[in-house]
Structure formats: C-alpha cells, structure tokens
Amino acid sequence: MIETLILWGTWGMQRVARLGKCTLFFGEAVGCCLTPPLKWDRVLKQIWFIGWKSMPVICLTAAFTGMVLALQGHPTLRRVGSEAFLGPLVALSLIRELGPVLAALMVTGRAGSSITAQIGIMRINDQIDAIQLMGLNPMRYLVVPNLIAFVVAMPLLAAVFDVVAIFGGYLLGVRVLGLNAGAYFGEMNNYVVIHDILNGFYKSMCFGALIACVCCYKGFNSRFGAEGVSVATTQAVVDASVLVLVWDYLLTALVN
C-alpha cells in the first residue's frame, strides 16, 4: 500500500511540476508579446500557415457537421411540431460550442502538430542553441509569432466554421428535408444574440493561446532523436485536444 501511494504521489508531483513549467513558459511568452520588438513578418507568415492553410479542412468539417446537426435535430423537432426551430438549433449549437471546439481540434491536428515537430527538430539539431549564441531570444523568435498567430487566426476560423456549417444545415434542412427557407433563417435571427457570438469569439481566442502554448512547449522540451520529436508531437496533440475540451467546460460553466 505504501509503495502504491509513493508511486501515485510521484506521478502527481511530476504532473504538477510539468504544469508549473508550462505555466511559466506561457507567462514568459505573453511577456515577450507585450514588449517590442515583434517579428511581424513571422507573425504574418504564421497567420497564413495556421489560418489560410487550415481553411480546407475547416470548411469540409463544418459542412458535414452542419448537415449532421440538421439531420439529427429535424426528426426530434418534428415530433413536437417545432420544425421551424431547426435554424436556431443548428446556429446556437455551432456558435456557442461546436464551432470553436471543433475548429480548435482541427487546427491542433493540422497546424499544432506541425509547429511542435518543427520546433522539436530545431531543438535536436541544436538550432535553438545557435539562435541563443547569436544573441537572439528563441522565445521571441519562435514562440511569440505562433502565439499571436493562433490568437488572431482561431476566431476567424471559428467564424468560417460557423457560417459554413449553418449553410450545410440549410442545404440539408431546406433542400432535402423540405423546411421553409424563411423559417430557417428567420427564427435564427430571433434567437441568436450578440452575447452568443461574443462567447464563441472569446472561447476561440482562449483555445488559440492554449494550443500555441502546449505545442510550442512540447517542441521546446522534446527529447533528442526522431523518437523524441514524434513523442513530443503526439503528446502536444493529445494534451492540447484534452485541454481544449476541459477549458471549454470551465468557460461554459463560468459564463452560465
């Protein structure tokens, strides 16, 4: 029993220490973001990589998400004679929760893993040490552009996700299931308020900062060798995805 408690205590202390290191890493990155100079050329390059390059997977995922919501929600609403509320059902589900969360998960798998692997390869090839020897701050050169780019790109990607998914629900609900187009968008206009849109916007910004912090931290602290980079990339995607879901619950509970 004592040995079991020691093992669990050691495991818990390691996780707490890792969380503290990641928090300090994030704090240093935010401090660098608030002090000039900033590498705006790298920021714009990363916004293009994270935002524009993620657009195909975001649009594809959004279209099918909207169609699935309409397909699942229409039979339930029809039982109670409320088919006209399919539009608000799809829109509120996307704007409040599914849009920011699914967009964050897709970007984590596509851009977050790539950034982790890139920084991890720079670590095992001693390129980060070379940057320090040249008198440059690796945090300002590698982490800050990614952090700013994620925070800027994630709300835009979530907005695109919401719009495409709403039109995906429209195509299925109106063109396939025969719902009136005016009822679909009219009821949506009555039930969706600016508070819902702002909640999704703030969630997306938080998710972007969270993904950037986890992925860059894992890349910076990857072990040497190809196996170390692969392990760091896998851990970054898994940890960031889980933290996005946990943080989504905490934000939702706080707002409500």
C-alpha positions in Angstrom: 0.0 0.0 0.0 2.8 2.4 0.9 4.6 1.7 -2.3 1.4 2.3 -4.3 0.9 5.7 -2.6 4.5 6.6 -3.3 4.1 5.8 -7.0 0.9 7.8 -7.2 2.4 10.7 -5.3 5.4 10.7 -7.5 3.2 10.7 -10.6 1.1 13.5 -9.3 4.2 15.6 -8.3 5.6 15.2 -11.8 2.4 16.3 -13.4 2.1 19.4 -11.1 5.8 20.3 -11.9 5.2 19.9 -15.6 2.1 22.1 -15.3 4.1 24.7 -13.4 6.8 24.7 -16.1 4.3 25.1 -18.9 2.6 28.0 -17.0 5.9 29.8 -16.6 6.6 29.2 -20.3 3.3 30.7 -21.2 3.9 33.7 -18.9 7.3 34.4 -20.5 5.7 34.2 -23.9 3.0 36.6 -23.0 5.6 39.0 -21.5 7.5 38.9 -24.8 4.3 39.6 -26.7 3.8 42.8 -24.7 7.3 44.1 -25.2 8.7 45.3 -28.5 10.2 44.5 -31.0 7.9 41.9 -32.5 8.7 39.8 -35.6 5.7 40.9 -37.7 7.0 39.2 -40.8 7.0 35.8 -39.0 3.6 36.7 -37.4 2.0 37.2 -40.8 3.7 34.1 -42.1 2.3 32.0 -39.3 -1.2 33.6 -39.6 -1.2 32.5 -43.3 0.0 29.0 -42.3 -2.4 28.5 -39.4 -5.4 30.3 -40.8 -5.4 30.1 -44.6 -3.8 26.7 -44.9 -6.3 25.2 -42.4 -9.3 26.5 -44.4 -10.0 23.3 -46.5 -10.2 21.0 -43.5 -12.2 23.6 -41.6 -14.8 24.0 -44.4 -15.1 20.3 -45.0 -15.6 19.5 -41.3 -18.0 22.4 -40.9 -20.2 21.4 -43.9 -20.7 17.9 -42.6 -21.2 19.0 -39.0 -24.0 21.3 -40.0 -25.7 18.6 -42.1 -25.4 16.1 -39.3 -26.9 18.6 -36.8 -29.8 19.2 -39.2 -30.3 15.5 -39.9 -30.3 14.6 -36.2 -32.4 17.6 -35.0 -35.2 17.6 -37.6 -36.8 14.3 -36.5 -36.8 15.3 -32.8 -38.3 18.7 -33.6 -40.9 17.2 -35.9 -42.3 15.1 -33.1 -43.3 18.2 -31.2 -44.3 20.2 -34.2 -41.3 22.6 -34.0 -39.5 22.1 -37.3 -39.2 25.9 -37.7 -36.7 26.0 -34.9 -34.2 23.9 -36.7 -32.3 27.0 -37.7 -31.8 28.2 -34.1 -30.9 24.7 -33.0 -28.1 24.5 -35.6 -26.9 28.0 -35.2 -26.8 28.1 -31.4 -25.1 24.7 -31.1 -22.4 25.8 -33.5 -21.8 29.4 -32.3 -21.8 28.5 -28.6 -19.9 25.2 -28.6 -19.3 23.1 -31.7 -17.8 25.8 -33.9 -15.0 27.0 -31.6 -14.3 23.5 -30.2 -14.2 21.6 -33.5 -12.2 24.3 -35.2 -9.7 24.2 -32.4 -9.4 20.4 -32.6 -8.9 20.5 -36.4 -6.3 23.2 -36.1 -4.5 21.3 -33.4 -4.2 18.3 -35.6 -3.1 20.1 -38.7 -1.1 23.2 -37.6 -0.3 22.4 -33.9 1.4 19.1 -34.7 3.4 20.7 -37.5 4.7 23.5 -35.3 5.6 21.1 -32.5 7.6 18.9 -34.9 9.3 22.0 -36.4 10.4 23.3 -33.1 11.4 19.8 -31.9 13.6 19.3 -34.9 15.2 22.7 -34.3 15.9 21.5 -30.7 17.5 18.2 -31.6 19.6 19.9 -34.4 20.9 22.5 -31.9 19.4 25.3 -34.0 17.7 26.8 -30.9 21.1 26.9 -29.1 22.6 28.5 -32.2 19.9 31.2 -32.0 20.9 31.9 -28.4 24.6 32.1 -29.4 23.7 34.7 -32.0 22.2 36.9 -29.2 18.6 36.3 -30.2 15.8 35.3 -27.9 14.3 31.9 -29.1 11.1 32.7 -27.2 10.6 35.9 -29.2 11.7 34.4 -32.5 9.8 31.1 -32.3 7.0 31.2 -29.7 5.7 34.7 -29.9 4.8 34.7 -33.6 2.9 31.4 -33.1 1.1 32.6 -30.1 -0.1 35.8 -31.8 -1.0 34.0 -35.0 -3.1 31.4 -33.1 -4.9 34.0 -31.1 -5.7 36.0 -34.3 -6.5 33.1 -36.6 -8.7 30.9 -34.3 -11.6 33.4 -34.0 -11.6 33.8 -37.8 -11.5 30.1 -38.4 -14.3 29.5 -35.9 -16.4 32.2 -37.7 -15.8 30.5 -41.0 -16.7 27.2 -39.4 -20.0 28.6 -38.1 -21.0 30.1 -41.4 -20.2 27.0 -43.5 -21.9 24.7 -41.0 -25.0 26.9 -40.9 -25.3 26.7 -44.7 -24.6 23.0 -44.5 -27.6 22.7 -42.2 -29.6 24.9 -44.6 -28.8 22.6 -47.6 -30.0 19.5 -45.8 -32.9 21.1 -43.9 -34.3 23.1 -46.7 -33.2 21.4 -49.9 -33.5 17.8 -48.7 -36.0 17.7 -45.8 -38.3 20.4 -47.2 -38.1 23.0 -44.4 -39.1 26.6 -45.4 -36.0 28.7 -46.0 -37.6 31.8 -44.4 -38.4 29.9 -41.3 -34.8 28.5 -41.1 -33.1 31.9 -41.2 -36.0 34.0 -39.6 -36.1 32.0 -36.4 -32.3 32.0 -36.3 -32.4 35.8 -36.3 -34.8 35.9 -33.4 -32.9 33.6 -31.1 -29.2 34.2 -31.8 -28.0 37.3 -29.9 -24.6 39.1 -29.8 -23.9 37.5 -26.4 -23.7 34.1 -28.0 -21.4 35.3 -30.8 -19.1 37.0 -28.2 -18.9 33.8 -26.2 -17.7 31.9 -29.2 -15.2 34.6 -30.0 -13.7 34.6 -26.6 -13.5 30.8 -26.4 -11.7 30.8 -29.8 -9.1 33.2 -28.6 -8.5 31.2 -25.4 -8.2 28.0 -27.4 -5.7 29.6 -29.7 -3.5 30.7 -26.8 -3.8 27.3 -25.2 -2.9 25.4 -28.4 0.1 27.7 -29.1 1.4 27.3 -25.5 1.1 23.5 -25.4 2.5 22.9 -28.9 5.5 25.3 -28.5 6.3 24.0 -25.0 6.3 20.4 -26.2 8.5 21.3 -29.1 11.0 23.2 -26.9 11.3 20.4 -24.4 11.4 17.4 -26.9 14.0 14.8 -26.3 16.8 14.2 -28.7 16.3 11.9 -31.7 13.5 11.2 -34.1 11.6 9.2 -31.4 11.7 12.2 -29.1 10.2 14.5 -31.7 7.5 12.0 -32.5 6.6 11.5 -28.9 6.5 15.3 -28.3 4.2 15.8 -31.3 1.8 13.1 -30.2 1.7 14.5 -26.6 1.2 18.0 -27.9 -1.9 17.0 -30.0 -3.4 14.8 -27.2 -2.7 17.3 -24.4 -4.0 20.3 -26.4 -7.1 18.5 -27.5 -8.0 17.4 -24.0 -7.2 20.8 -22.5 -9.5 22.5 -25.2 -12.4 20.3 -24.1 -11.7 20.9 -20.3 -11.3 24.6 -20.8 -14.5 24.7 -22.9 -16.4 23.2 -20.0 -14.8 25.7 -17.5 -15.6 28.7 -19.7 -19.2 27.5 -20.3 -19.7 26.9 -16.6 -18.3 30.3 -15.8 -20.4 32.2 -18.3 -23.6 30.4 -17.3 
